[in-house]
Amino acid sequence: MDPDFSPLDDLLEAEDADGYLVDDTSHNSTQKYLSGFEAHDPFVTLYTPEKTILLVSALEYGRAKKQSRADEVRRVAEYDYRELVSEHGPAEAKARAHAEFLDEYDVASVLTPERFPLGPADGLRERGVAVEAEESDRVTEIRATKTDEEIEHVRAAQNANEEAMRAAENLIAAADVEDGTLVYEGAPLTSERVKEEIEVTLLRHGCGLDDTIVACGANAADPHDQGSGPLHADEAIIIDIFPRSKETGYHADMTRTFVKGDPSEEIRERFDLTHEALNAALDAVEPGVTGADVHDVVCDRYEEAGYDTLRSNATAETGFIHSTGHGVGLDVHELPRIASNGEELKPGHVITIEPGLYDPSVGGVRIEDIAVVTEDGYENLTSYPVELVV
Amino acid sequence: MDPDFSPLDDLLEAEDADGYLVDDTSHNSTQKYLSGFEAHDPFVTLYTPEKTILLVSALEYGRAKKQSRADEVRRVAEYDYRELVSEHGPAEAKARAHAEFLDEYDVASVLTPERFPLGPADGLRERGVAVEAEESDRVTEIRATKTDEEIEHVRAAQNANEEAMRAAENLIAAADVEDGTLVYEGAPLTSERVKEEIEVTLLRHGCGLDDTIVACGANAADPHDQGSGPLHADEAIIIDIFPRSKETGYHADMTRTFVKGDPSEEIRERFDLTHEALNAALDAVEPGVTGADVHDVVCDRYEEAGYDTLRSNATAETGFIHSTGHGVGLDVHELPRIASNGEELKPGHVITIEPGLYDPSVGGVRIEDIAVVTEDGYENLTSYPVELVV
């Protein structure tokens, strides 16, 4: 099933533009989404309300014909690209070929993503094509609503994610404690070692990943600290895993907090409160509610318990100091925002809910599930248990 | 030791520009190189002949101060970014903050990489800053010459690469053959399974990677085929591994060709000839020689033996149908080119030499080493043996 591109058609009409142009590799999720094609070198996608056309190198032509969602695939060679390069150099050759390509489809004006490349844009402008970067980032708005197929891709990545979390938890469970430090197979058990276990498990289940967070104690009090060094008993260890399926490109995202040994009463209270905030936020998820509403539920819960939030104190450095969640798809962070500026939730939105509390003197606690908004509420794609003590 | 940025100074002077501006994440190697900083979100680097200044979010400020090679690090918050966003939206807020930032350093005109983002560029132009994408991609030229430290980074990645190649070869060696298909632990040994072994081994040695090629038989006759499905006895299996160190960001690159069982006389001849071509090309590597000269050595060898090359036949689909090699560094493919348009080699260039022969009726054979150009020749960074039969 193809996504609903009508909001893009509306934008083109409102801005009086003939088409939407992307010039990027498929590492750019808007390119991958619009083209339905994966390639490491930049290629061009021209979207018009009538059809989508790809312009690729000869090398990618056969694969693009087979794999992409485009109605037509063209080759730069059809525009005498090699001859143009020898005569004018690669930048001008590209501009000439692209201008001719657009002209063939009667496209004299295009909108582009905000980060469309400047050199090619100026090259087209010099040849009379109107090129305008559009701020609204309409395709990312369209991407927020997932098809059933996309939801299955996220679910598959989340299954791999749970295997990886299990491997991490098992490693921590199997460790001994010596002088307050976790020890495994005769060596201190480090963040790095647990991350390696997570990443190897993900690979074995068809996923890669950019980064993993395994942060312990005071490290974990900074929500952006990736964690390093030996893990300690009786301290909170935050594990946040956000793998990408190598096959589909879709992500999952989940966080758990573990303590090996005996958590302090302070850690336990924060954990229980965070678990309540998670459940309260999930309960609030349904179409028509905004991401801001869901974020407010979490802030309410924390503030009632006496903690700072960024809502109650914009410069807070302890307490709940990030937003409640975000959309997940081809990008690990995408729309909608579950935050003070969060959009209205719609069926098919895939979102995280990830409340957390941070304080250097206590450590960090965060619990994150991933869920899909349904017609009448949500389905939680997470089945991993929420238990503090390993 | 800092790289020699004087060619960039020369360019700025020739083009009468005040600075060189990059707005990208550190996934862009020019950004990583100029800034010496890694961040997943876009940030700004302003290079001037006097100094390099970073403009980052508050979140990255502390880390940028510690880790980057910049002389100064500034925060967008210093330009009332939040207030600007509420008043004008994120795109205009960014343009205003960046324009003010440039003005503070008396920079009224900038050159940028060819793929600088269009929206921010137009935003600066509207505020009177002259912004021009420069075609020569001068920083990639500078990046071609590695410092001793960079060479050590490549060497470390190559060590991990050799461990991964060893793991792959061991897996093929341990397989049985049933009806011509490799079988391991009761299941057909597939390209996918060997890739998994390679990628897990790389992870265990601190490297990630984008892709791996494990291609057998007719698959391997297309140099860009990544390979899939069961591996077969008596057929050539090309394994091409190009990992990236997670710590340093530098790559290595190596290819070997293996046959499990008995290679045909045809495969053996092509393998031996390719090995000779590799050694002849390496022998030709020294400062002052061009990448084109080295490529010619390989073409000579193949053509003398009666094979097509792209030099003798630009549309050849069998024979030696790619270039001889490329630079390796923060990008797995970078300057210099070891190809018909290859640049003059200089001490500190890190290059691959990767001759190969392809024919769907025979399969593919490729052997690739990675080497650094020295004052009087080259040092081969590859120690993995070149042996066909496993």
Boltz contact constraints between the chains, C-beta under 6 A:
constraints:
  - contact:
      token1: [A, 91]
      token2: [B, 135]
      max_distance: 6.0
  - contact:
      token1: [A, 114]
      token2: [B, 119]
      max_distance: 6.0
  - contact:
      token1: [A, 115]
      token2: [B, 117]
      max_distance: 6.0
  - contact:
      token1: [A, 116]
      token2: [B, 118]
      max_distance: 6.0
  - contact:
      token1: [A, 117]
      token2: [B, 115]
      max_distance: 6.0
  - contact:
      token1: [A, 118]
      token2: [B, 116]
      max_distance: 6.0
  - contact:
      token1: [A, 118]
      token2: [B, 118]
      max_distance: 6.0
  - contact:
      token1: [A, 118]
      token2: [B, 121]
      max_distance: 6.0
  - contact:
      token1: [A, 118]
      token2: [B, 133]
      max_distance: 6.0
  - contact:
      token1: [A, 119]
      token2: [B, 114]
      max_distance: 6.0
  - contact:
      token1: [A, 119]
      token2: [B, 133]
      max_distance: 6.0
  - contact:
      token1: [A, 121]
      token2: [B, 118]
      max_distance: 6.0
  - contact:
      token1: [A, 133]
      token2: [B, 118]
      max_distance: 6.0
  - contact:
      token1: [A, 133]
      token2: [B, 119]
      max_distance: 6.0
  - contact:
      token1: [A, 135]
      token2: [B, 91]
      max_distance: 6.0
  - contact:
      token1: [A, 199]
      token2: [B, 203]
      max_distance: 6.0
  - contact:
      token1: [A, 200]
      token2: [B, 200]
      max_distance: 6.0
  - contact:
      token1: [A, 200]
      token2: [B, 203]
      max_distance: 6.0
  - contact:
      token1: [A, 203]
      token2: [B, 199]
      max_distance: 6.0
  - contact:
      token1: [A, 203]
      token2: [B, 200]
      max_distance: 6.0
